[in-house]
Amino acid sequence: MPIKTISGKNEATVKDDILRKALRLKEKINERYEDLYKRSSVDHVKLMLKRLQKSESEDRSLILKAIKNGHFDEQSLKIERRDYEMLDHIIEADLDNINPNDLKSVMLSAMKMSKDFHHILDLMSHEYAGKELGNTLKVLAKREMENKARLEELYDDFVNKDYW
């Protein structure tokens, strides 16, 4: 029995649409980092923005492979990181006015985007519980949680290093 989708389309079509939309969102995130990179004049912030772009590029490559192959490879399924939520209290507000020369501002914005994207994917993975589509969404959500955890660690290393 085919899994019912909200749109009424078959599961494979919905999965492909979601992957393509996730890819476009990742491209927009990357463009935002690129714009901040071009506007920044601070070397350590520019370096962090390049790291963020590299991470987004890796995610885009993974999604492109999943679109091409119809599934994620085994390596992308082995994600064990959890959300530490250690900085969630400071990323709740919308962060539209990012200072491209302030590492803290850039990092908080990146964490917020990652957290928001994770929540969308996580909600969708519960809505579409079918094996193929649900697993695809769960992998994307887990990867985004891994990205957020990595950003939190970097924030702690670079922004909070002198706090303690």
Secondary structure, 3 states (H helix, E strand, C coil): CCCCCCCCCCHHHHHHHHHHHHHHHHHHHHHHHHHHHHHCCCHHHHHHHHHHHHHHHHHHHHHHHHHHHCCCCHHHHCCCCCCCCCCHHHCCCCCCCCCCCCHHHHHHHHHHHHHHHHHHHHHHHHHCCCHHHHHHHHHHHHHHHHHHHHHHHHHHHHCCCCCC
